[in-house]
Amino acid sequence: MKQTNEMRHIRYFFYKHGANAQQVSRKTKKYILGPKMTKRALKERLSAVIVTKSKYPEPADISDEFCPNCGCESSKTTGNMAEYPEVWVKETCLRCGFLVGMADNSSWDYALEHPEENYRLD
């Protein structure tokens, strides 16, 4: 029985809605992404993140990668949205759509690197 429920949720999530988590039912979303993190647990997890800056072409090393808005570890990426020599990639949270990371002709930039800007990448 569990196998059929799992296939039903995955089929509903990926094939019908194209992995857009804002259009699916709560039951399917909870099954795929898991329960939502509490604000207290999210604050503790944010305070425990260690960011180690690297030299220019390399991205920063982050101890724990997750969405700073909801604590979700699932994300989707756009892939390169420009022609070859250019780099333009965005990674958003699958649960809330928050911009988690991006690269725009530079090294990869995580939202967790910017706590002073309220974890926003603009």
Biopython code that builds the backbone (N, CA, C, O; Angstrom):
import numpy as np
from Bio.PDB.StructureBuilder import StructureBuilder

atoms = [
    (1, "MET", "N", (0.819, -1.205, 0.000)),
    (1, "MET", "CA", (0.000, 0.000, 0.000)),
    (1, "MET", "C", (0.853, 1.256, 0.000)),
    (1, "MET", "O", (0.521, 2.230, -0.677)),
    (2, "LYS", "N", (1.959, 1.249, 0.756)),
    (2, "LYS", "CA", (2.814, 2.419, 0.845)),
    (2, "LYS", "C", (3.432, 2.756, -0.502)),
    (2, "LYS", "O", (3.570, 3.928, -0.851)),
    (3, "GLN", "N", (3.803, 1.732, -1.257)),
    (3, "GLN", "CA", (4.416, 1.969, -2.556)),
    (3, "GLN", "C", (3.441, 2.687, -3.491)),
    (3, "GLN", "O", (3.856, 3.573, -4.239)),
    (4, "THR", "N", (2.174, 2.331, -3.465)),
    (4, "THR", "CA", (1.213, 2.979, -4.345)),
    (4, "THR", "C", (0.978, 4.425, -3.913)),
    (4, "THR", "O", (0.828, 5.298, -4.768)),
    (5, "ASN", "N", (0.942, 4.702, -2.588)),
    (5, "ASN", "CA", (0.796, 6.081, -2.128)),
    (5, "ASN", "C", (1.999, 6.920, -2.533)),
    (5, "ASN", "O", (1.852, 8.070, -2.947)),
    (6, "GLU", "N", (3.182, 6.344, -2.413)),
    (6, "GLU", "CA", (4.398, 7.070, -2.794)),
    (6, "GLU", "C", (4.367, 7.412, -4.288)),
    (6, "GLU", "O", (4.660, 8.545, -4.670)),
    (7, "MET", "N", (4.025, 6.467, -5.107)),
    (7, "MET", "CA", (3.960, 6.716, -6.550)),
    (7, "MET", "C", (2.879, 7.740, -6.887)),
    (7, "MET", "O", (3.053, 8.556, -7.792)),
    (8, "ARG", "N", (1.765, 7.697, -6.160)),
    (8, "ARG", "CA", (0.687, 8.658, -6.416)),
    (8, "ARG", "C", (1.147, 10.073, -6.122)),
    (8, "ARG", "O", (0.892, 10.985, -6.909)),
    (9, "HIS", "N", (1.833, 10.269, -4.978)),
    (9, "HIS", "CA", (2.315, 11.595, -4.621)),
    (9, "HIS", "C", (3.378, 12.081, -5.605)),
    (9, "HIS", "O", (3.345, 13.234, -6.034)),
    (10, "ILE", "N", (4.302, 11.225, -5.957)),
    (10, "ILE", "CA", (5.368, 11.623, -6.875)),
    (10, "ILE", "C", (4.807, 11.931, -8.257)),
    (10, "ILE", "O", (5.209, 12.911, -8.884)),
    (11, "ARG", "N", (3.886, 11.108, -8.733)),
    (11, "ARG", "CA", (3.274, 11.348, -10.034)),
    (11, "ARG", "C", (2.517, 12.667, -10.024)),
    (11, "ARG", "O", (2.608, 13.444, -10.974)),
    (12, "TYR", "N", (1.772, 12.924, -8.957)),
    (12, "TYR", "CA", (0.995, 14.161, -8.831)),
    (12, "TYR", "C", (1.916, 15.373, -8.773)),
    (12, "TYR", "O", (1.622, 16.415, -9.360)),
    (13, "PHE", "N", (3.038, 15.230, -8.060)),
    (13, "PHE", "CA", (3.946, 16.352, -7.859)),
    (13, "PHE", "C", (4.746, 16.685, -9.109)),
    (13, "PHE", "O", (4.790, 17.842, -9.528)),
    (14, "PHE", "N", (5.383, 15.676, -9.710)),
    (14, "PHE", "CA", (6.306, 15.946, -10.808)),
    (14, "PHE", "C", (5.632, 16.006, -12.171)),
    (14, "PHE", "O", (5.987, 16.858, -12.985)),
    (15, "TYR", "N", (4.686, 15.146, -12.439)),
    (15, "TYR", "CA", (4.132, 15.087, -13.778)),
    (15, "TYR", "C", (2.989, 16.059, -13.992)),
    (15, "TYR", "O", (2.881, 16.661, -15.061)),
    (16, "LYS", "N", (2.141, 16.221, -13.002)),
    (16, "LYS", "CA", (0.997, 17.099, -13.194)),
    (16, "LYS", "C", (1.345, 18.568, -12.991)),
    (16, "LYS", "O", (0.834, 19.432, -13.703)),
    (17, "HIS", "N", (2.221, 18.857, -12.011)),
    (17, "HIS", "CA", (2.517, 20.250, -11.692)),
    (17, "HIS", "C", (3.934, 20.686, -12.041)),
    (17, "HIS", "O", (4.283, 21.842, -11.802)),
    (18, "GLY", "N", (4.750, 19.822, -12.588)),
    (18, "GLY", "CA", (6.092, 20.210, -13.008)),
    (18, "GLY", "C", (6.983, 20.623, -11.857)),
    (18, "GLY", "O", (7.804, 21.524, -12.029)),
    (19, "ALA", "N", (6.863, 20.015, -10.700)),
    (19, "ALA", "CA", (7.680, 20.273, -9.507)),
    (19, "ALA", "C", (7.486, 21.682, -8.960)),
    (19, "ALA", "O", (8.381, 22.201, -8.293)),
    (20, "ASN", "N", (6.350, 22.314, -9.219)),
    (20, "ASN", "CA", (6.035, 23.612, -8.636)),
    (20, "ASN", "C", (5.269, 23.356, -7.345)),
    (20, "ASN", "O", (4.091, 22.999, -7.373)),
    (21, "ALA", "N", (5.945, 23.540, -6.213)),
    (21, "ALA", "CA", (5.378, 23.154, -4.921)),
    (21, "ALA", "C", (4.275, 24.084, -4.451)),
    (21, "ALA", "O", (3.610, 23.775, -3.462)),
    (22, "GLN", "N", (4.055, 25.200, -5.113)),
    (22, "GLN", "CA", (3.026, 26.130, -4.665)),
    (22, "GLN", "C", (1.652, 25.799, -5.246)),
    (22, "GLN", "O", (0.674, 26.476, -4.928)),
    (23, "GLN", "N", (1.560, 24.770, -6.093)),
    (23, "GLN", "CA", (0.286, 24.438, -6.709)),
    (23, "GLN", "C", (-0.263, 23.082, -6.277)),
    (23, "GLN", "O", (-1.342, 22.694, -6.725)),
    (24, "VAL", "N", (0.434, 22.366, -5.436)),
    (24, "VAL", "CA", (-0.006, 21.026, -5.064)),
    (24, "VAL", "C", (-0.743, 21.057, -3.734)),
    (24, "VAL", "O", (-0.723, 22.060, -3.020)),
    (25, "SER", "N", (-1.390, 19.951, -3.413)),
    (25, "SER", "CA", (-2.128, 19.877, -2.163)),
    (25, "SER", "C", (-1.178, 19.817, -0.971)),
    (25, "SER", "O", (-0.009, 19.459, -1.114)),
    (26, "ARG", "N", (-1.689, 20.168, 0.200)),
    (26, "ARG", "CA", (-0.860, 20.146, 1.414)),
    (26, "ARG", "C", (-0.366, 18.745, 1.731)),
    (26, "ARG", "O", (0.761, 18.572, 2.196)),
    (27, "LYS", "N", (-1.186, 17.764, 1.487)),
    (27, "LYS", "CA", (-0.823, 16.381, 1.788)),
    (27, "LYS", "C", (0.362, 15.928, 0.933)),
    (27, "LYS", "O", (1.295, 15.307, 1.443)),
    (28, "THR", "N", (0.328, 16.231, -0.340)),
    (28, "THR", "CA", (1.417, 15.858, -1.230)),
    (28, "THR", "C", (2.679, 16.633, -0.890)),
    (28, "THR", "O", (3.773, 16.068, -0.866)),
    (29, "LYS", "N", (2.531, 17.917, -0.628)),
    (29, "LYS", "CA", (3.679, 18.762, -0.286)),
    (29, "LYS", "C", (4.350, 18.264, 0.991)),
    (29, "LYS", "O", (5.577, 18.202, 1.062)),
    (30, "LYS", "N", (3.556, 17.911, 1.997)),
    (30, "LYS", "CA", (4.105, 17.415, 3.253)),
    (30, "LYS", "C", (4.779, 16.065, 3.052)),
    (30, "LYS", "O", (5.793, 15.778, 3.689)),
    (31, "TYR", "N", (4.230, 15.240, 2.178)),
    (31, "TYR", "CA", (4.824, 13.934, 1.915)),
    (31, "TYR", "C", (6.185, 14.085, 1.219)),
    (31, "TYR", "O", (7.142, 13.399, 1.577)),
    (32, "ILE", "N", (6.271, 14.970, 0.238)),
    (32, "ILE", "CA", (7.504, 15.144, -0.536)),
    (32, "ILE", "C", (8.551, 15.916, 0.269)),
    (32, "ILE", "O", (9.704, 15.491, 0.333)),
    (33, "LEU", "N", (8.178, 17.037, 0.883)),
    (33, "LEU", "CA", (9.141, 17.932, 1.529)),
    (33, "LEU", "C", (9.314, 17.693, 3.021)),
    (33, "LEU", "O", (10.289, 18.162, 3.607)),
    (34, "GLY", "N", (8.406, 16.986, 3.636)),
    (34, "GLY", "CA", (8.483, 16.759, 5.069)),
    (34, "GLY", "C", (7.807, 17.879, 5.835)),
    (34, "GLY", "O", (7.359, 18.853, 5.230)),
    (35, "PRO", "N", (7.725, 17.763, 7.146)),
    (35, "PRO", "CA", (7.062, 18.802, 7.942)),
    (35, "PRO", "C", (7.882, 20.090, 7.970)),
    (35, "PRO", "O", (9.105, 20.066, 7.836)),
    (36, "LYS", "N", (7.192, 21.207, 8.145)),
    (36, "LYS", "CA", (7.846, 22.511, 8.174)),
    (36, "LYS", "C", (8.572, 22.711, 9.499)),
    (36, "LYS", "O", (8.107, 22.257, 10.544)),
    (37, "MET", "N", (9.714, 23.392, 9.449)),
    (37, "MET", "CA", (10.540, 23.628, 10.630)),
    (37, "MET", "C", (9.957, 24.786, 11.461)),
    (37, "MET", "O", (9.431, 25.747, 10.899)),
    (38, "THR", "N", (10.048, 24.695, 12.773)),
    (38, "THR", "CA", (9.564, 25.778, 13.629)),
    (38, "THR", "C", (10.525, 26.964, 13.565)),
    (38, "THR", "O", (11.681, 26.811, 13.173)),
    (39, "LYS", "N", (10.041, 28.146, 13.952)),
    (39, "LYS", "CA", (10.881, 29.350, 13.908)),
    (39, "LYS", "C", (12.074, 29.241, 14.851)),
    (39, "LYS", "O", (13.174, 29.688, 14.527)),
    (40, "ARG", "N", (11.852, 28.652, 16.001)),
    (40, "ARG", "CA", (12.944, 28.505, 16.969)),
    (40, "ARG", "C", (14.033, 27.579, 16.428)),
    (40, "ARG", "O", (15.221, 27.885, 16.537)),
    (41, "ALA", "N", (13.633, 26.460, 15.853)),
    (41, "ALA", "CA", (14.604, 25.521, 15.293)),
    (41, "ALA", "C", (15.344, 26.152, 14.114)),
    (41, "ALA", "O", (16.534, 25.905, 13.918)),
    (42, "LEU", "N", (14.626, 26.975, 13.322)),
    (42, "LEU", "CA", (15.256, 27.651, 12.195)),
    (42, "LEU", "C", (16.292, 28.668, 12.670)),
    (42, "LEU", "O", (17.370, 28.769, 12.084)),
    (43, "LYS", "N", (15.979, 29.422, 13.722)),
    (43, "LYS", "CA", (16.938, 30.388, 14.258)),
    (43, "LYS", "C", (18.176, 29.693, 14.807)),
    (43, "LYS", "O", (19.292, 30.175, 14.612)),
    (44, "GLU", "N", (17.993, 28.571, 15.488)),
    (44, "GLU", "CA", (19.130, 27.809, 16.003)),
    (44, "GLU", "C", (19.995, 27.277, 14.859)),
    (44, "GLU", "O", (21.223, 27.296, 14.933)),
    (45, "ARG", "N", (19.337, 26.806, 13.810)),
    (45, "ARG", "CA", (20.083, 26.276, 12.669)),
    (45, "ARG", "C", (20.826, 27.388, 11.932)),
    (45, "ARG", "O", (21.950, 27.181, 11.475)),
    (46, "LEU", "N", (20.215, 28.556, 11.813)),
    (46, "LEU", "CA", (20.878, 29.694, 11.170)),
    (46, "LEU", "C", (22.090, 30.160, 11.967)),
    (46, "LEU", "O", (23.113, 30.525, 11.386)),
    (47, "SER", "N", (21.982, 30.150, 13.294)),
    (47, "SER", "CA", (23.105, 30.596, 14.116)),
    (47, "SER", "C", (24.251, 29.591, 14.113)),
    (47, "SER", "O", (25.386, 29.950, 14.424)),
    (48, "ALA", "N", (23.970, 28.343, 13.767)),
    (48, "ALA", "CA", (25.007, 27.311, 13.761)),
    (48, "ALA", "C", (25.756, 27.216, 12.427)),
    (48, "ALA", "O", (26.722, 26.461, 12.318)),
    (49, "VAL", "N", (25.325, 27.968, 11.419)),
    (49, "VAL", "CA", (25.970, 27.900, 10.103)),
    (49, "VAL", "C", (27.349, 28.554, 10.152)),
    (49, "VAL", "O", (27.509, 29.653, 10.682)),
    (50, "ILE", "N", (28.340, 27.862, 9.592)),
    (50, "ILE", "CA", (29.702, 28.391, 9.508)),
    (50, "ILE", "C", (30.025, 28.604, 8.034)),
    (50, "ILE", "O", (29.977, 27.665, 7.239)),
    (51, "VAL", "N", (30.356, 29.846, 7.671)),
    (51, "VAL", "CA", (30.691, 30.193, 6.290)),
    (51, "VAL", "C", (32.191, 30.460, 6.213)),
    (51, "VAL", "O", (32.718, 31.307, 6.935)),
    (52, "THR", "N", (32.870, 29.734, 5.336)),
    (52, "THR", "CA", (34.295, 29.918, 5.121)),
    (52, "THR", "C", (34.497, 30.466, 3.716)),
    (52, "THR", "O", (34.237, 29.768, 2.736)),
    (53, "LYS", "N", (34.955, 31.704, 3.608)),
    (53, "LYS", "CA", (35.179, 32.338, 2.305)),
    (53, "LYS", "C", (36.361, 31.687, 1.608)),
    (53, "LYS", "O", (37.342, 31.318, 2.252)),
    (54, "SER", "N", (36.268, 31.546, 0.292)),
    (54, "SER", "CA", (37.343, 30.995, -0.526)),
    (54, "SER", "C", (37.856, 32.073, -1.469)),
    (54, "SER", "O", (37.272, 33.153, -1.565)),
    (55, "LYS", "N", (38.942, 31.780, -2.160)),
    (55, "LYS", "CA", (39.444, 32.727, -3.152)),
    (55, "LYS", "C", (38.456, 32.828, -4.296)),
    (55, "LYS", "O", (37.562, 31.991, -4.413)),
    (56, "TYR", "N", (38.602, 33.844, -5.150)),
    (56, "TYR", "CA", (37.573, 34.248, -6.102)),
    (56, "TYR", "C", (36.893, 33.154, -6.922)),
    (56, "TYR", "O", (35.669, 33.050, -6.839)),
    (57, "PRO", "N", (37.577, 32.348, -7.690)),
    (57, "PRO", "CA", (36.763, 31.482, -8.560)),
    (57, "PRO", "C", (35.992, 30.394, -7.813)),
    (57, "PRO", "O", (35.040, 29.837, -8.361)),
    (58, "GLU", "N", (36.370, 30.086, -6.608)),
    (58, "GLU", "CA", (35.713, 29.029, -5.849)),
    (58, "GLU", "C", (34.577, 29.600, -4.995)),
    (58, "GLU", "O", (34.717, 30.691, -4.442)),
    (59, "PRO", "N", (33.459, 28.882, -4.878)),
    (59, "PRO", "CA", (32.386, 29.349, -3.986)),
    (59, "PRO", "C", (32.767, 29.159, -2.523)),
    (59, "PRO", "O", (33.686, 28.403, -2.208)),
    (60, "ALA", "N", (32.070, 29.834, -1.647)),
    (60, "ALA", "CA", (32.329, 29.724, -0.206)),
    (60, "ALA", "C", (31.914, 28.346, 0.299)),
    (60, "ALA", "O", (30.995, 27.728, -0.239)),
    (61, "ASP", "N", (32.595, 27.876, 1.330)),
    (61, "ASP", "CA", (32.234, 26.609, 1.962)),
    (61, "ASP", "C", (31.238, 26.891, 3.083)),
    (61, "ASP", "O", (31.499, 27.704, 3.970)),
    (62, "ILE", "N", (30.104, 26.215, 3.032)),
    (62, "ILE", "CA", (29.052, 26.406, 4.028)),
    (62, "ILE", "C", (28.829, 25.079, 4.731)),
    (62, "ILE", "O", (28.717, 24.038, 4.084)),
    (63, "SER", "N", (28.766, 25.116, 6.067)),
    (63, "SER", "CA", (28.652, 23.888, 6.841)),
    (63, "SER", "C", (27.317, 23.174, 6.630)),
    (63, "SER", "O", (27.267, 21.945, 6.677)),
    (64, "ASP", "N", (26.241, 23.916, 6.399)),
    (64, "ASP", "CA", (24.916, 23.325, 6.242)),
    (64, "ASP", "C", (24.143, 24.153, 5.225)),
    (64, "ASP", "O", (23.911, 25.341, 5.451)),
    (65, "GLU", "N", (23.742, 23.555, 4.117)),
    (65, "GLU", "CA", (23.021, 24.290, 3.073)),
    (65, "GLU", "C", (21.525, 24.027, 3.190)),
    (65, "GLU", "O", (21.085, 22.877, 3.156)),
    (66, "PHE", "N", (20.749, 25.093, 3.327)),
    (66, "PHE", "CA", (19.295, 24.998, 3.435)),
    (66, "PHE", "C", (18.710, 26.360, 3.132)),
    (66, "PHE", "O", (19.446, 27.336, 2.987)),
    (67, "CYS", "N", (17.385, 26.436, 3.035)),
    (67, "CYS", "CA", (16.706, 27.702, 2.789)),
    (67, "CYS", "C", (16.654, 28.504, 4.081)),
    (67, "CYS", "O", (16.157, 27.994, 5.085)),
    (68, "PRO", "N", (17.149, 29.742, 4.096)),
    (68, "PRO", "CA", (17.107, 30.537, 5.320)),
    (68, "PRO", "C", (15.706, 31.060, 5.662)),
    (68, "PRO", "O", (15.502, 31.629, 6.734)),
    (69, "ASN", "N", (14.764, 30.871, 4.774)),
    (69, "ASN", "CA", (13.408, 31.352, 5.010)),
    (69, "ASN", "C", (12.543, 30.300, 5.709)),
    (69, "ASN", "O", (11.784, 30.625, 6.622)),
    (70, "CYS", "N", (12.659, 29.033, 5.278)),
    (70, "CYS", "CA", (11.796, 28.001, 5.853)),
    (70, "CYS", "C", (12.560, 26.795, 6.397)),
    (70, "CYS", "O", (11.960, 25.963, 7.078)),
    (71, "GLY", "N", (13.851, 26.669, 6.124)),
    (71, "GLY", "CA", (14.650, 25.563, 6.628)),
    (71, "GLY", "C", (14.617, 24.331, 5.744)),
    (71, "GLY", "O", (15.173, 23.297, 6.114)),
    (72, "CYS", "N", (13.990, 24.414, 4.605)),
    (72, "CYS", "CA", (13.870, 23.281, 3.687)),
    (72, "CYS", "C", (15.213, 23.012, 3.003)),
    (72, "CYS", "O", (15.944, 23.947, 2.675)),
    (73, "GLU", "N", (15.533, 21.737, 2.791)),
    (73, "GLU", "CA", (16.777, 21.386, 2.124)),
    (73, "GLU", "C", (16.577, 21.086, 0.646)),
    (73, "GLU", "O", (17.555, 20.883, -0.074)),
    (74, "SER", "N", (15.349, 21.055, 0.182)),
    (74, "SER", "CA", (15.062, 20.782, -1.221)),
    (74, "SER", "C", (15.056, 22.082, -2.012)),
    (74, "SER", "O", (14.532, 23.099, -1.557)),
    (75, "SER", "N", (15.641, 22.034, -3.192)),
    (75, "SER", "CA", (15.669, 23.226, -4.031)),
    (75, "SER", "C", (15.643, 22.817, -5.488)),
    (75, "SER", "O", (15.907, 21.666, -5.833)),
    (76, "LYS", "N", (15.320, 23.779, -6.337)),
    (76, "LYS", "CA", (15.361, 23.537, -7.770)),
    (76, "LYS", "C", (16.211, 24.626, -8.421)),
    (76, "LYS", "O", (16.241, 25.767, -7.959)),
    (77, "THR", "N", (16.890, 24.260, -9.483)),
    (77, "THR", "CA", (17.773, 25.194, -10.161)),
    (77, "THR", "C", (17.274, 25.425, -11.580)),
    (77, "THR", "O", (16.646, 24.556, -12.184)),
    (78, "THR", "N", (17.561, 26.604, -12.096)),
    (78, "THR", "CA", (17.108, 26.944, -13.436)),
    (78, "THR", "C", (18.038, 26.402, -14.499)),
    (78, "THR", "O", (17.645, 26.287, -15.660)),
    (79, "GLY", "N", (19.259, 26.067, -14.128)),
    (79, "GLY", "CA", (20.253, 25.729, -15.139)),
    (79, "GLY", "C", (20.790, 27.027, -15.727)),
    (79, "GLY", "O", (20.344, 28.110, -15.350)),
    (80, "ASN", "N", (21.719, 26.927, -16.625)),
    (80, "ASN", "CA", (22.295, 28.136, -17.207)),
    (80, "ASN", "C", (21.289, 28.784, -18.145)),
    (80, "ASN", "O", (20.828, 28.154, -19.096)),
    (81, "MET", "N", (20.945, 30.052, -17.878)),
    (81, "MET", "CA", (19.935, 30.749, -18.667)),
    (81, "MET", "C", (20.558, 31.709, -19.672)),
    (81, "MET", "O", (19.867, 32.575, -20.208)),
    (82, "ALA", "N", (21.858, 31.567, -19.936)),
    (82, "ALA", "CA", (22.542, 32.410, -20.911)),
    (82, "ALA", "C", (23.400, 31.515, -21.805)),
    (82, "ALA", "O", (23.620, 30.343, -21.496)),
    (83, "GLU", "N", (23.881, 32.074, -22.908)),
    (83, "GLU", "CA", (24.717, 31.291, -23.809)),
    (83, "GLU", "C", (26.094, 31.079, -23.211)),
    (83, "GLU", "O", (26.443, 31.706, -22.211)),
    (84, "TYR", "N", (26.882, 30.192, -23.821)),
    (84, "TYR", "CA", (28.055, 29.577, -23.197)),
    (84, "TYR", "C", (28.990, 30.477, -22.390)),
    (84, "TYR", "O", (29.154, 30.213, -21.199)),
    (85, "PRO", "N", (29.598, 31.489, -22.928)),
    (85, "PRO", "CA", (30.599, 32.131, -22.049)),
    (85, "PRO", "C", (29.975, 32.803, -20.824)),
    (85, "PRO", "O", (30.646, 33.009, -19.812)),
    (86, "GLU", "N", (28.722, 33.134, -20.920)),
    (86, "GLU", "CA", (28.033, 33.777, -19.798)),
    (86, "GLU", "C", (27.511, 32.723, -18.818)),
    (86, "GLU", "O", (27.224, 31.592, -19.209)),
    (87, "VAL", "N", (27.392, 33.103, -17.545)),
    (87, "VAL", "CA", (26.826, 32.226, -16.524)),
    (87, "VAL", "C", (25.708, 32.974, -15.814)),
    (87, "VAL", "O", (25.915, 34.069, -15.291)),
    (88, "TRP", "N", (24.532, 32.381, -15.800)),
    (88, "TRP", "CA", (23.397, 32.977, -15.097)),
    (88, "TRP", "C", (22.523, 31.840, -14.594)),
    (88, "TRP", "O", (21.711, 31.299, -15.343)),
    (89, "VAL", "N", (22.688, 31.476, -13.324)),
    (89, "VAL", "CA", (21.986, 30.356, -12.720)),
    (89, "VAL", "C", (21.332, 30.817, -11.426)),
    (89, "VAL", "O", (21.933, 31.562, -10.651)),
    (90, "LYS", "N", (20.110, 30.376, -11.196)),
    (90, "LYS", "CA", (19.416, 30.678, -9.949)),
    (90, "LYS", "C", (18.919, 29.388, -9.323)),
    (90, "LYS", "O", (18.475, 28.478, -10.023)),
    (91, "GLU", "N", (18.996, 29.314, -7.989)),
    (91, "GLU", "CA", (18.499, 28.167, -7.250)),
    (91, "GLU", "C", (17.472, 28.665, -6.234)),
    (91, "GLU", "O", (17.772, 29.534, -5.416)),
    (92, "THR", "N", (16.257, 28.110, -6.291)),
    (92, "THR", "CA", (15.191, 28.549, -5.398)),
    (92, "THR", "C", (14.717, 27.387, -4.534)),
    (92, "THR", "O", (14.869, 26.220, -4.895)),
    (93, "CYS", "N", (14.147, 27.728, -3.398)),
    (93, "CYS", "CA", (13.609, 26.723, -2.479)),
    (93, "CYS", "C", (12.367, 26.092, -3.102)),
    (93, "CYS", "O", (11.544, 26.781, -3.705)),
    (94, "LEU", "N", (12.246, 24.808, -2.953)),
    (94, "LEU", "CA", (11.110, 24.098, -3.530)),
    (94, "LEU", "C", (9.831, 24.354, -2.752)),
    (94, "LEU", "O", (8.746, 24.308, -3.331)),
    (95, "ARG", "N", (9.928, 24.622, -1.455)),
    (95, "ARG", "CA", (8.752, 24.836, -0.619)),
    (95, "ARG", "C", (8.211, 26.259, -0.742)),
    (95, "ARG", "O", (7.016, 26.443, -0.977)),
    (96, "CYS", "N", (9.075, 27.273, -0.587)),
    (96, "CYS", "CA", (8.574, 28.654, -0.499)),
    (96, "CYS", "C", (8.996, 29.548, -1.663)),
    (96, "CYS", "O", (8.503, 30.672, -1.766)),
    (97, "GLY", "N", (9.889, 29.093, -2.542)),
    (97, "GLY", "CA", (10.303, 29.904, -3.683)),
    (97, "GLY", "C", (11.349, 30.944, -3.356)),
    (97, "GLY", "O", (11.603, 31.823, -4.179)),
    (98, "PHE", "N", (11.971, 30.884, -2.179)),
    (98, "PHE", "CA", (12.994, 31.849, -1.765)),
    (98, "PHE", "C", (14.268, 31.618, -2.576)),
    (98, "PHE", "O", (14.635, 30.470, -2.826)),
    (99, "LEU", "N", (14.943, 32.684, -2.989)),
    (99, "LEU", "CA", (16.180, 32.574, -3.758)),
    (99, "LEU", "C", (17.310, 32.147, -2.822)),
    (99, "LEU", "O", (17.755, 32.932, -1.984)),
    (100, "VAL", "N", (17.773, 30.903, -2.965)),
    (100, "VAL", "CA", (18.772, 30.315, -2.079)),
    (100, "VAL", "C", (20.185, 30.595, -2.546)),
    (100, "VAL", "O", (21.072, 30.819, -1.723)),
    (101, "GLY", "N", (20.411, 30.589, -3.846)),
    (101, "GLY", "CA", (21.748, 30.830, -4.383)),
    (101, "GLY", "C", (21.672, 31.250, -5.830)),
    (101, "GLY", "O", (20.683, 30.989, -6.516)),
    (102, "MET", "N", (22.741, 31.913, -6.297)),
    (102, "MET", "CA", (22.781, 32.327, -7.691)),
    (102, "MET", "C", (24.212, 32.590, -8.132)),
    (102, "MET", "O", (25.101, 32.829, -7.315)),
    (103, "ALA", "N", (24.411, 32.540, -9.431)),
    (103, "ALA", "CA", (25.686, 32.900, -10.032)),
    (103, "ALA", "C", (25.369, 33.727, -11.263)),
    (103, "ALA", "O", (24.646, 33.277, -12.152)),
    (104, "ASP", "N", (25.913, 34.942, -11.318)),
    (104, "ASP", "CA", (25.691, 35.826, -12.449)),
    (104, "ASP", "C", (27.051, 36.341, -12.906)),
    (104, "ASP", "O", (27.483, 37.423, -12.510)),
    (105, "ASN", "N", (27.721, 35.554, -13.744)),
    (105, "ASN", "CA", (29.079, 35.849, -14.205)),
    (105, "ASN", "C", (30.040, 36.033, -13.047)),
    (105, "ASN", "O", (30.943, 36.868, -13.107)),
    (106, "SER", "N", (29.850, 35.272, -12.017)),
    (106, "SER", "CA", (30.728, 35.314, -10.847)),
    (106, "SER", "C", (30.691, 33.941, -10.191)),
    (106, "SER", "O", (30.060, 33.018, -10.704)),
    (107, "SER", "N", (31.364, 33.811, -9.064)),
    (107, "SER", "CA", (31.304, 32.531, -8.352)),
    (107, "SER", "C", (29.918, 32.370, -7.711)),
    (107, "SER", "O", (29.160, 33.332, -7.593)),
    (108, "TRP", "N", (29.610, 31.153, -7.308)),
    (108, "TRP", "CA", (28.296, 30.850, -6.720)),
    (108, "TRP", "C", (28.120, 31.631, -5.423)),
    (108, "TRP", "O", (29.020, 31.657, -4.584)),
    (109, "ASP", "N", (26.976, 32.258, -5.261)),
    (109, "ASP", "CA", (26.697, 33.111, -4.108)),
    (109, "ASP", "C", (25.492, 32.531, -3.365)),
    (109, "ASP", "O", (24.406, 32.419, -3.934)),
    (110, "TYR", "N", (25.682, 32.165, -2.099)),
    (110, "TYR", "CA", (24.611, 31.592, -1.281)),
    (110, "TYR", "C", (23.922, 32.685, -0.470)),
    (110, "TYR", "O", (24.555, 33.669, -0.089)),
    (111, "ALA", "N", (22.650, 32.518, -0.211)),
    (111, "ALA", "CA", (21.918, 33.467, 0.629)),
    (111, "ALA", "C", (22.419, 33.395, 2.069)),
    (111, "ALA", "O", (22.359, 34.391, 2.789)),
    (112, "LEU", "N", (22.913, 32.235, 2.499)),
    (112, "LEU", "CA", (23.412, 32.090, 3.865)),
    (112, "LEU", "C", (24.686, 32.883, 4.121)),
    (112, "LEU", "O", (25.096, 33.026, 5.273)),
    (113, "GLU", "N", (25.321, 33.402, 3.070)),
    (113, "GLU", "CA", (26.523, 34.229, 3.227)),
    (113, "GLU", "C", (26.188, 35.658, 3.631)),
    (113, "GLU", "O", (27.086, 36.415, 3.999)),
    (114, "HIS", "N", (24.923, 36.042, 3.570)),
    (114, "HIS", "CA", (24.526, 37.436, 3.782)),
    (114, "HIS", "C", (23.514, 37.593, 4.913)),
    (114, "HIS", "O", (22.376, 37.984, 4.652)),
    (115, "PRO", "N", (23.886, 37.301, 6.161)),
    (115, "PRO", "CA", (22.928, 37.487, 7.251)),
    (115, "PRO", "C", (22.640, 38.968, 7.527)),
    (115, "PRO", "O", (21.564, 39.310, 8.018)),
    (116, "GLU", "N", (23.593, 39.839, 7.213)),
    (116, "GLU", "CA", (23.390, 41.272, 7.456)),
    (116, "GLU", "C", (22.353, 41.871, 6.514)),
    (116, "GLU", "O", (21.780, 42.917, 6.818)),
    (117, "GLU", "N", (22.102, 41.225, 5.372)),
    (117, "GLU", "CA", (21.096, 41.698, 4.413)),
    (117, "GLU", "C", (19.814, 40.866, 4.505)),
    (117, "GLU", "O", (19.049, 40.792, 3.544)),
    (118, "ASN", "N", (19.584, 40.245, 5.655)),
    (118, "ASN", "CA", (18.422, 39.413, 5.909)),
    (118, "ASN", "C", (18.338, 38.241, 4.924)),
    (118, "ASN", "O", (17.251, 37.843, 4.506)),
    (119, "TYR", "N", (19.497, 37.704, 4.566)),
    (119, "TYR", "CA", (19.643, 36.540, 3.692)),
    (119, "TYR", "C", (19.021, 36.739, 2.323)),
    (119, "TYR", "O", (18.580, 35.770, 1.705)),
    (120, "ARG", "N", (18.975, 37.957, 1.838)),
    (120, "ARG", "CA", (18.404, 38.254, 0.521)),
    (120, "ARG", "C", (19.518, 38.379, -0.519)),
    (120, "ARG", "O", (20.578, 38.944, -0.252)),
    (121, "LEU", "N", (19.253, 37.839, -1.706)),
    (121, "LEU", "CA", (20.135, 38.007, -2.855)),
    (121, "LEU", "C", (19.360, 38.806, -3.893)),
    (121, "LEU", "O", (18.339, 38.341, -4.400)),
    (122, "ASP", "N", (19.829, 39.984, -4.205)),
    (122, "ASP", "CA", (19.131, 40.801, -5.201)),
    (122, "ASP", "C", (20.056, 41.208, -6.313)),
    (122, "ASP", "O", (19.639, 41.900, -7.241)),
]
sb = StructureBuilder()
sb.init_structure("model")
sb.init_model(0)
sb.init_chain("A")
sb.init_seg("    ")
for serial, (resi, resn, name, xyz) in enumerate(atoms, 1):
    if name == "N":
        sb.init_residue(resn, " ", resi, " ")
    sb.init_atom(name, np.array(xyz, "f"), 0.0, 1.0, " ", f" {name:<3s}", serial, name[0])
structure = sb.get_structure()
